[in-house]
Amino acid sequence: MFGKDGHKVGRRGKKTVIAHNIGTATAIGYVATVGYAAATWTYLRHFLRRGQGTGLIPSLILYAALLIHTAWLVVERVGLGYLPIVRAYEALSFVAWGIALAYVVIERGLGQKVFGAFIIPVAFLFQAVATAHLLVSPRPAPLPPILQSVWFEIHVGTALFSYCAFAIAFAAGLMYVLLFQELRLKHLGFFFNRMPPLGVLERINRHASALGFVFLTIGIGTGVLWSVRARPAVLLDAKEISAVVVWLLYAANVHTRSRLGWKGQRTALFSVANFVLLFAVFCVTSFVLKAHQF
């Protein structure tokens, strides 16, 4: 390794550079968390006030937080030598980034900020848990040889993108349930005056659930291929078993829509319950049982 002046940098110098990059990344990660908290507040305030006043501030804060978060990913990638998606807190933070990015696409496509009051808090929740765990987690070490595989990268990346899609489905499903209940009781007011039609929420929920299921299927499939090559004699651990259970639940979600004709409140509740279970299972298997550790 060589420095800017062309002189060779020793092992100690390399460690110093890596430590500096990690410290910088940690600081950037904290700032991104604060940014998501501010974005959550402004989107909720915008929703409660029915969009009165300027609607530019929530978007600008979110864009800034997303930009800072992207910088964190880049600094971590440079400092660690691999994309920060291996450890539990890195995975949670990556999902938060993906949710925020997906929401930006939705907001610009639909021209409505109402979804931000339900989606951005989910991104903040993921990032906050990741940041809290970062405070007590050891400094990242070099990637173990067992994880240095393209199959592992595809496995983790697609699985995390499925979580992002399921988070969008969760938010749309929750909005659908709240609005549906108000319409059912014929008390048109708070949610009716703020939310888009049920049909729009239904489509977002359906498409996000289907996309997430495709990503999760690819993630589990590539994970099996990688696992067979990397550790053929190891039995399934808690996280792998829970991943299969989550896959079955979302498979049932997709099946009931396409084959049984389910729609509306039933599928919305299904998406909400599945995502709550997914988040709980991830936290338990990662932080309590510490499964799938290498």
C-alpha positions in Angstrom: 0.0 0.0 0.0 1.4 3.4 -0.9 0.6 6.9 0.5 -0.1 10.1 -1.5 3.7 10.8 -1.7 4.4 7.4 -3.3 6.1 6.0 -0.2 5.1 2.5 1.0 2.8 2.5 4.0 3.4 -0.2 6.6 0.9 -2.5 8.2 0.6 -0.1 11.2 -0.1 2.8 8.8 -2.7 0.7 7.0 -4.4 0.0 10.3 -4.4 3.7 11.1 -6.0 4.6 7.8 -8.7 1.9 8.3 -9.4 3.0 11.9 -9.7 6.6 10.7 -12.2 5.6 8.0 -14.2 3.6 10.5 -14.3 6.5 12.9 -15.4 8.8 10.1 -18.1 6.3 9.0 -19.4 6.0 12.5 -19.8 9.8 12.8 -21.5 10.0 9.4 -23.9 7.1 10.5 -24.9 9.1 13.6 -25.6 12.2 11.5 -27.8 10.1 9.1 -29.8 8.8 12.0 -30.5 12.4 13.2 -31.4 13.3 9.7 -34.0 10.4 9.5 -35.4 11.5 12.9 -35.8 15.0 11.6 -37.4 13.8 8.3 -39.8 11.6 10.3 -40.9 14.6 12.4 -41.4 16.9 9.4 -43.4 14.3 7.4 -45.6 13.5 10.4 -46.2 17.2 10.9 -47.0 17.7 7.3 -49.4 14.8 7.4 -51.2 16.1 10.6 -51.5 19.5 9.1 -53.0 18.1 5.9 -50.2 19.5 3.8 -50.7 23.1 4.9 -47.6 25.2 4.4 -44.6 24.4 2.3 -44.2 20.8 1.5 -40.6 21.2 0.4 -39.0 21.1 3.8 -39.7 17.3 4.5 -38.3 16.3 1.1 -35.2 18.4 1.5 -34.4 17.0 4.9 -35.0 13.5 3.6 -32.8 14.1 0.6 -30.0 15.4 2.9 -30.3 12.4 5.2 -30.3 10.0 2.2 -27.2 11.7 0.8 -25.4 11.5 4.1 -26.4 7.9 4.5 -25.1 7.1 1.0 -21.8 8.8 2.0 -21.7 6.4 5.0 -22.0 3.4 2.7 -19.2 4.7 0.5 -16.9 5.4 3.4 -17.6 2.0 4.9 -17.0 0.3 1.6 -13.6 2.1 1.2 -12.6 1.5 4.8 -13.7 -2.2 5.1 -13.0 -3.3 1.5 -16.5 -4.7 1.1 -20.1 -3.4 1.1 -21.3 -3.0 4.7 -24.2 -5.5 4.7 -22.5 -8.4 6.6 -23.2 -7.7 10.2 -26.7 -7.2 11.7 -26.4 -3.5 12.3 -25.0 -3.0 8.8 -27.9 -4.9 7.3 -30.4 -2.9 9.2 -28.8 0.3 8.1 -28.7 -0.8 4.5 -32.4 -1.6 4.7 -33.1 1.9 6.1 -31.2 3.4 3.2 -33.2 1.2 0.7 -36.5 2.2 2.2 -35.7 5.9 2.1 -34.5 5.5 -1.5 -37.7 3.6 -2.5 -39.8 6.2 -0.9 -38.1 9.0 -2.8 -39.1 7.2 -6.0 -42.7 6.8 -4.8 -43.0 10.4 -3.8 -41.6 11.7 -7.1 -43.8 9.3 -9.1 -47.1 10.0 -7.3 -46.5 13.6 -6.3 -47.8 12.9 -2.8 -46.0 13.2 0.6 -48.6 11.4 2.6 -46.8 8.1 2.3 -43.8 9.7 4.1 -45.6 9.8 7.4 -45.8 6.0 7.3 -42.7 4.9 5.4 -40.0 7.3 6.8 -40.6 6.3 10.4 -39.9 2.7 9.4 -36.6 3.7 7.8 -35.8 5.7 11.0 -36.6 2.7 13.2 -34.2 0.5 11.3 -31.5 3.1 11.3 -32.0 3.8 15.0 -31.7 0.2 16.0 -28.6 -0.1 13.8 -27.1 2.9 15.5 -27.9 1.7 19.0 -26.2 -1.6 18.2 -23.2 0.2 16.7 -22.5 1.8 20.1 -21.8 -1.5 21.7 -20.6 -3.6 18.8 -16.8 -4.3 18.3 -14.9 -2.7 15.5 -15.4 -4.4 12.2 -12.8 -7.0 11.2 -11.6 -8.1 7.8 -14.2 -10.2 5.9 -13.7 -13.9 6.7 -12.7 -16.1 3.8 -16.0 -18.0 4.0 -17.9 -14.8 3.1 -15.7 -13.9 0.2 -18.0 -15.2 -2.5 -20.2 -13.6 -5.2 -23.0 -16.0 -4.2 -22.9 -14.6 -0.6 -23.1 -11.0 -1.9 -26.1 -11.8 -4.1 -27.7 -13.7 -1.3 -27.4 -10.9 1.3 -28.2 -8.1 -1.2 -31.4 -9.6 -2.6 -32.6 -10.6 0.9 -32.1 -7.0 2.2 -33.9 -5.6 -0.9 -36.8 -7.9 -0.1 -37.0 -6.3 3.4 -37.2 -2.9 1.7 -40.1 -3.9 -0.5 -41.9 -5.6 2.4 -41.5 -2.3 4.4 -43.2 -0.4 1.6 -46.0 -3.1 1.5 -46.3 -2.7 5.3 -46.8 1.0 5.2 -49.3 0.8 2.3 -51.1 -2.0 4.2 -51.3 0.0 7.4 -52.6 3.0 5.6 -55.2 0.8 3.8 -56.5 -0.6 7.1 -56.8 2.8 8.8 -58.7 4.3 5.9 -60.8 1.2 5.4 -62.0 1.3 9.0 -62.9 4.9 8.7 -64.9 4.3 5.5 -66.6 1.2 7.0 -67.8 3.1 10.0 -68.8 6.0 7.7 -66.9 8.4 9.9 -65.2 10.3 7.1 -62.6 12.6 8.6 -59.0 12.4 9.7 -57.7 9.6 7.3 -60.2 10.2 4.5 -59.1 13.8 4.2 -55.4 12.9 4.1 -54.9 9.6 2.4 -55.0 8.6 -1.3 -57.8 6.2 -2.5 -57.9 2.6 -1.4 -57.2 1.5 -4.9 -53.8 3.3 -4.9 -52.8 1.8 -1.6 -54.0 -1.7 -2.7 -51.8 -1.5 -5.9 -48.7 -0.3 -3.9 -49.2 -3.1 -1.4 -49.7 -5.8 -4.0 -46.7 -4.8 -6.2 -44.4 -4.3 -3.2 -45.3 -7.6 -1.7 -44.8 -9.4 -5.0 -41.4 -7.7 -5.6 -40.3 -8.5 -2.1 -41.2 -12.1 -2.5 -39.2 -12.4 -5.7 -36.1 -10.8 -4.1 -36.5 -13.1 -1.0 -36.8 -16.2 -3.2 -33.6 -15.2 -5.0 -31.9 -14.5 -1.7 -32.8 -17.8 -0.2 -31.9 -19.7 -3.3 -28.5 -18.1 -3.7 -28.0 -18.6 0.0 -28.5 -22.3 -0.3 -26.0 -22.5 -3.2 -23.4 -20.5 -1.2 -24.0 -22.5 2.0 -23.6 -25.9 0.2 -20.3 -24.8 -1.2 -19.0 -23.0 1.9 -20.1 -25.2 4.7 -21.8 -28.4 3.5 -21.7 -30.2 6.8 -23.4 -27.4 8.9 -27.1 -27.7 9.8 -29.6 -24.9 9.5 -29.4 -22.3 12.2 -32.2 -20.2 13.7 -31.9 -17.4 11.1 -32.0 -19.8 8.1 -35.1 -21.5 9.6 -36.8 -18.2 10.3 -36.1 -17.1 6.7 -37.9 -20.1 5.4 -40.8 -19.4 7.7 -41.0 -15.8 6.5 -40.8 -17.0 2.9 -43.7 -19.3 3.5 -45.8 -16.5 5.0 -45.2 -14.2 2.1 -45.7 -17.0 -0.4 -49.1 -17.5 1.3 -49.7 -13.7 0.9 -49.0 -13.9 -2.8 -50.9 -17.1 -3.3 -54.1 -15.9 -1.6 -54.0 -12.8 -3.9 -53.4 -14.6 -7.2 -55.2 -17.9 -6.6 -57.9 -17.2 -4.0 -58.7 -13.7 -5.1 -58.0 -12.1 -1.7 -57.8 -8.3 -1.7 -58.5 -5.3 0.3 -58.3 -5.4 4.1 -57.4 -9.1 4.4 -54.3 -8.8 2.3 -53.4 -5.5 3.9 -53.5 -7.0 7.4 -51.5 -10.0 6.1 -48.7 -7.6 4.9 -48.7 -5.7 8.2 -48.6 -8.8 10.4 -45.9 -10.4 8.2 -43.6 -7.4 8.4 -43.9 -7.0 12.1 -43.0 -10.7 12.5 -40.1 -10.3 10.0 -38.6 -7.4 12.0 -39.1 -9.2 15.4 -37.5 -12.4 14.1 -34.6 -10.5 12.6 -33.8 -8.7 15.8 -34.2 -11.9 18.0 -32.1 -14.1 15.7 -29.4 -11.4 15.2 -29.1 -9.7 18.6 -30.4 -12.2 21.1 -29.6 -15.6 19.6 -26.7 -14.2 17.5 -27.4 -16.8 14.8 -25.8 -16.8 11.4 -22.5 -15.4 12.8 -19.2 -16.1 11.0 
